[in-house]
Amino acid sequence: MQRIHIVGGGLAGLTAAVTAAESGALVTLHEAHHTLGGRARTAEGPYLTNEGPHALYCRGPHWTWLKQRGLLGPIASVPLLEGTRFRYRRNGVSRRTPPLAMLRLSRRSPREAPVGRDFLGWATDQVGDEGARAAAHYMGVALFHHDPGSLSAAFVQERLRRATALPPEARYPVGGWAQVIDRMAAHAWNLGVRIETTERIDATALAALSQGGPVIVATSLDGARTLLGDPTLAWESGRTALIDLALRTRRGDAFVVSDLDAPGWIERFTAQDPGLAPAGEQLIQGQIPIAPGTPRAEGIARAEHLLDLGFPGWRERTTWRREALATGRTGAVDLPGTTWRDRPAIDRGDGIFLAGDQVAAPGLLSEVSFNSGIEAAVLTLKGVERRSGRGLDLKRA
């Protein structure tokens, strides 16, 4: 029986590995780094940061899949009191509520929003300019794009509906996303998946692997484009300035500061999981989408303004700080006239399959990686079954 090789040990690669192994296939997972996880890695202590703000949406398919396998582990939700500490930047000042028109828009069904129009134009027709712009900027939290209003109305509205759902969908793995990754990796290992870390696969090695059987490339789309030498592997993504801070604890700090004047988001993650920072300190992570060519410093300056609004005296209280820039690593976004079906196809032919957060699969944020990982594994398994003549258990997949 042919062995399935998976290149990339992030969420997509691990999902594909588990799916294939559960169906009885032989699987090897190749990861270039010494740890698994990709963008779902959590930094080592004392400050357990994710690579930018992360949340797991409890009404999504990834949640159900993990729960069925006992891989969710301890999960935190936002305490009720913290929900009252949500702040919005509107017209340069801190407010406790968003525009009513934005809330009305968030209740509209995504089916009402057209694929072929930009979100801002469509939303303005529905609720007026103020509510439409506030909603577009609010969606920076789930799109990591500097101009959400320019994207497909159907694409943004679906995510607005989920990001503003009540009760909130967002949940947080206790101890960071690495805890989920560790449980997925252990499950894969117990299923017989061979996991090879610190093994960087280049184009030559990939060609050699594909001679022996199917290969799932579960890297970033940029990485897949280089590995496969295929310039068509491209899709719109975001560019985001990231800031991580540890502050000495102060009562009354905001839980979230959402920028409605421009896309931006600051969140105090120790509100739901105090163990992410040492006692007496709180961990804050923020992301500010910025346009191509805009310096990171401009995004950081905007983040600092949000911190001024929600965390008085934060500069004097800072015990640790880190900044970064994420380019083309923030998931797919769909322009007017396109949907997830128009993104690079999972099946590339000749036994090569793609998985990741910018390929042709539906979902919100990490759900795209998850759904594409499952689809890539199922397509691979069907090909293995045809070639080997051996029946595989595809029902669970």
C-alpha positions in Angstrom: 0.0 0.0 0.0 1.3 3.5 -0.9 2.3 5.8 1.9 0.8 9.2 2.0 3.3 12.0 2.7 2.2 15.3 4.2 4.5 18.3 4.1 3.7 20.8 6.9 2.8 20.1 10.5 0.4 22.9 11.2 -3.3 22.6 11.7 -4.0 21.6 8.1 -1.3 19.0 8.0 -2.2 17.4 11.3 -5.9 17.3 10.4 -5.1 15.6 7.1 -2.7 13.2 8.9 -5.4 12.2 11.4 -8.1 11.9 8.8 -6.0 9.6 6.6 -4.7 7.5 9.4 -8.1 7.0 10.9 -9.1 5.5 7.6 -6.3 2.9 7.7 -3.7 4.6 5.5 0.1 4.7 6.1 1.1 8.4 6.7 4.3 10.3 7.2 4.2 13.9 8.3 7.2 16.1 7.5 7.7 19.4 9.5 10.6 21.7 8.9 10.7 23.1 12.5 11.5 21.3 15.7 7.9 21.8 16.9 4.5 21.3 15.2 1.7 23.8 14.9 2.6 26.4 12.2 0.7 29.5 13.0 -1.1 27.7 15.8 2.1 27.5 17.9 2.2 29.0 21.3 5.3 30.7 22.5 7.1 29.1 25.5 6.6 30.8 28.9 6.4 32.9 30.9 4.1 34.7 28.3 2.1 32.1 26.4 1.4 34.1 23.3 -0.2 32.9 20.1 0.9 34.4 16.8 -1.6 37.2 17.0 -5.0 37.0 18.6 -6.5 33.5 18.2 -10.0 32.1 19.0 -11.8 28.8 18.3 -15.4 29.3 17.1 -17.6 26.8 18.9 -20.3 26.5 16.1 -17.7 25.6 13.5 -16.8 22.2 12.1 -13.3 22.2 13.7 -14.9 22.4 17.2 -17.1 19.4 16.5 -14.3 17.3 15.0 -12.0 17.9 18.0 -14.7 17.3 20.5 -15.7 14.0 18.9 -12.1 12.8 19.3 -11.6 14.1 22.8 -9.0 16.6 21.6 -10.5 19.9 22.7 -9.2 19.7 26.3 -9.9 22.6 28.7 -11.6 25.5 27.0 -12.1 29.0 28.4 -14.9 31.4 27.5 -15.1 35.1 28.3 -16.4 35.7 31.9 -19.7 37.7 32.0 -18.1 40.6 33.8 -15.4 40.9 31.2 -18.1 41.3 28.5 -19.0 44.6 30.1 -15.4 45.8 29.5 -15.7 45.8 25.7 -14.7 49.2 24.3 -15.0 50.7 20.9 -13.0 53.5 19.4 -15.4 55.8 17.6 -14.4 59.2 16.3 -11.2 59.0 18.2 -12.7 58.4 21.7 -13.6 55.3 23.7 -17.3 54.3 23.8 -19.1 51.4 25.4 -21.4 50.6 22.4 -21.1 50.5 18.7 -23.5 52.3 16.4 -27.0 50.8 16.4 -26.9 50.6 12.6 -23.9 48.3 12.9 -25.8 46.0 15.2 -28.8 46.0 12.9 -26.5 45.0 10.0 -24.9 42.2 11.9 -28.3 40.5 12.2 -28.8 40.4 8.4 -28.5 36.9 6.9 -25.4 36.4 4.8 -27.7 35.1 2.0 -28.9 38.7 1.6 -25.4 40.0 0.7 -24.3 39.7 -2.9 -21.0 38.0 -3.9 -20.4 40.5 -6.7 -20.6 43.8 -4.7 -18.2 45.3 -2.3 -19.2 45.1 1.4 -19.1 48.8 2.1 -21.3 49.8 -0.9 -23.9 47.1 -0.1 -23.9 47.8 3.6 -24.2 51.5 3.1 -27.4 50.8 1.1 -28.7 48.7 4.0 -28.0 50.9 7.1 -26.2 54.1 6.0 -22.5 55.1 5.9 -21.8 55.3 9.6 -23.0 51.8 10.4 -21.5 50.3 7.3 -18.0 51.7 7.9 -18.1 50.7 11.6 -19.0 47.1 10.6 -16.3 47.0 8.0 -13.6 48.2 10.4 -14.9 45.9 13.2 -14.3 42.9 10.8 -10.6 43.5 11.0 -10.7 41.1 13.9 -11.6 38.2 11.6 -10.1 39.3 8.3 -6.7 40.8 9.1 -7.2 43.1 6.0 -6.6 46.8 5.9 -9.8 47.5 3.9 -12.6 45.0 4.7 -15.2 47.2 3.0 -13.5 46.5 -0.4 -14.1 42.8 -0.1 -17.1 40.7 -1.3 -20.2 41.6 0.6 -21.2 38.0 1.0 -17.8 37.1 2.3 -17.7 39.8 4.9 -21.3 39.5 6.0 -21.0 35.8 6.8 -18.1 36.6 9.1 -19.8 39.6 10.6 -22.8 37.5 11.6 -20.6 34.9 13.3 -18.2 37.4 14.9 -21.1 39.2 16.6 -23.2 36.2 17.5 -24.9 36.0 20.9 -23.9 34.2 22.9 -20.4 34.7 21.5 -18.9 31.8 19.5 -15.3 32.6 20.5 -13.6 30.1 22.8 -10.0 29.8 24.0 -7.9 26.7 24.5 -6.5 26.9 28.1 -2.7 27.3 27.9 -2.8 28.4 24.3 -3.3 26.7 20.9 -0.2 24.6 21.4 -2.2 22.5 23.8 -4.7 21.5 21.0 -1.8 20.9 18.6 -0.1 18.6 21.2 -3.3 16.6 21.6 -3.7 16.3 17.8 -0.1 15.2 17.4 -0.4 12.6 20.2 -3.6 11.3 18.5 -1.9 11.1 15.1 1.1 9.2 16.7 -1.2 6.7 18.4 -2.8 6.1 15.0 0.6 5.2 13.5 1.5 8.5 11.8 5.2 8.8 11.4 6.2 12.3 12.4 9.5 13.7 11.1 10.4 17.1 12.5 13.4 19.3 11.5 13.0 17.9 8.0 12.7 20.7 5.5 11.3 19.5 2.1 12.5 21.3 -0.9 11.3 21.0 -4.5 13.7 18.1 -5.2 12.7 16.2 -2.1 9.0 16.8 -2.9 9.5 15.3 -6.4 11.1 12.3 -4.9 8.3 11.8 -2.4 5.7 12.1 -5.1 7.3 9.2 -7.0 6.4 6.9 -4.1 2.8 8.0 -3.5 0.5 10.9 -3.1 1.7 14.1 -1.3 -0.4 16.7 0.6 1.4 20.1 0.7 0.1 21.7 3.9 2.3 24.8 3.9 1.5 28.5 3.4 0.4 29.3 -0.1 3.7 31.1 -0.7 5.6 28.0 0.4 3.5 25.7 -1.9 4.1 28.1 -4.8 7.8 27.7 -4.4 7.7 23.9 -3.7 5.5 23.2 -6.8 7.0 25.9 -9.0 3.5 27.0 -9.8 3.1 30.8 -10.1 -0.7 30.5 -10.2 -0.8 29.6 -6.5 -1.7 33.0 -5.3 -4.6 34.6 -3.5 -5.5 37.8 -1.7 -4.5 37.9 2.0 -3.8 40.5 4.7 -0.8 42.3 6.1 -0.9 42.9 9.8 1.2 44.6 12.5 1.2 42.5 15.7 1.9 43.6 19.2 2.2 41.6 22.4 2.4 43.1 25.8 2.6 42.0 29.4 1.4 44.7 31.9 1.2 44.8 35.7 -2.4 44.1 36.6 -4.7 47.0 37.1 -8.4 46.7 38.0 -10.7 48.3 35.4 -8.7 47.6 32.3 -10.7 46.9 29.1 -11.1 43.4 27.9 -11.2 44.4 24.2 -10.7 47.6 22.4 -12.1 47.4 18.9 -11.3 50.2 16.5 -14.3 51.3 14.5 -12.4 54.3 12.9 -10.0 51.9 11.1 -9.5 48.1 11.3 -7.7 47.1 14.6 -8.2 44.9 17.7 -6.6 44.8 21.1 -7.5 41.9 23.5 -6.5 41.0 27.1 -6.2 37.3 26.9 -5.6 36.7 30.6 -9.2 37.8 31.1 -10.3 34.3 30.2 -7.1 32.4 30.9 -5.0 33.9 33.7 -2.3 31.3 33.4 -1.0 32.8 30.1 1.1 35.3 32.2 2.8 35.2 35.6 0.7 36.2 38.7 0.2 39.9 38.9 0.6 40.4 35.2 -1.8 40.4 32.3 -1.2 39.4 28.6 -2.4 41.6 25.9 -2.3 40.8 22.1 -3.2 43.1 19.3 -3.4 43.1 15.5 -3.6 46.2 13.3 -4.1 45.5 9.5 -2.0 47.8 7.4 -2.0 48.4 3.6 0.8 47.1 1.3 3.8 49.4 1.6 2.7 50.9 5.0 5.5 50.6 7.6 4.9 48.4 10.6 5.6 51.4 12.8 2.4 53.1 11.6 0.4 50.0 12.6 2.1 49.9 16.0 1.4 53.6 16.6 -2.3 52.9 16.0 -2.2 50.0 18.4 -0.6 52.3 21.0 -3.5 54.7 20.6 -6.0 51.8 21.3 -3.9 50.9 24.4 -4.2 54.5 25.6 -8.0 54.3 25.4 -8.4 50.9 27.2 -5.3 50.6 29.4 -4.5 53.8 31.3 -0.8 54.0 32.3 0.1 51.0 30.2 3.6 52.3 29.3 4.6 52.5 33.0 3.1 49.1 33.7 4.7 47.3 30.7 7.0 44.4 31.8 7.5 42.8 28.4 6.8 43.7 24.8 7.2 42.2 21.3 6.3 43.4 17.8 6.0 41.6 14.5 4.6 41.9 11.0 2.5 39.1 9.4 2.4 39.3 5.6 0.3 36.9 3.5 -0.1 34.7 6.5 -3.5 35.8 7.7 -5.8 33.6 5.7 -7.7 34.1 2.4 -10.0 37.0 1.7 -12.4 37.1 -1.2 -12.7 40.1 -3.5 -16.1 41.0 -5.1 -17.1 38.4 -7.6 -15.2 35.6 -6.0 -15.9 32.9 -3.3 -13.8 30.2 -1.7 -14.5 28.0 -4.7 -12.3 30.4 -6.8 -9.2 30.0 -4.7 -6.4 27.6 -5.7 -7.8 24.0 -6.0 -7.0 21.4 -3.5 -6.4 18.7 -6.1 -3.4 19.8 -8.2 -3.2 16.6 -10.3 -0.5 13.9 -10.5 -1.1 12.9 -6.9 -0.4 16.4 -5.4 -3.0 18.0 -3.1 -3.0 21.3 -1.2 -4.3 22.2 2.3 -4.1 25.5 4.2 -5.9 28.7 4.9 -5.8 30.2 1.4 -7.1 27.3 -0.7 -10.6 26.3 -2.0 -12.4 25.4 1.2 -15.1 27.2 3.2 -14.9 28.4 6.8 -13.9 31.2 9.2 -10.2 31.6 10.0 -8.7 28.3 11.1 -11.7 26.4 9.8 -10.4 26.8 6.2 -7.2 25.0 7.1 -9.2 22.3 8.9 -11.7 21.8 6.1 -9.0 21.7 3.4 -7.0 19.2 5.4 -10.0 16.9 5.5 -10.8 17.3 1.9 -7.2 16.8 0.8 -7.0 13.6 2.9 -10.3 12.3 1.5 -9.2 12.9 -2.1 -5.9 11.3 -1.4 -7.5 8.2 0.2 -9.8 7.7 -2.8 -6.8 7.8 -5.1 -4.9 5.3 -2.9 -7.9 3.0 -2.8 -8.2 3.0 -6.6 -4.5 2.3 -7.2 -4.0 -0.3 -4.5 -7.3 -2.1 -4.8 -7.4 -2.2 -1.0 -10.6 -0.9 0.7 -10.1 2.0 3.2 -12.6 3.1 5.8 -13.7 6.4 4.3 -16.9 6.7 6.3 -15.3 8.5 9.3 -13.4 10.9 7.0 
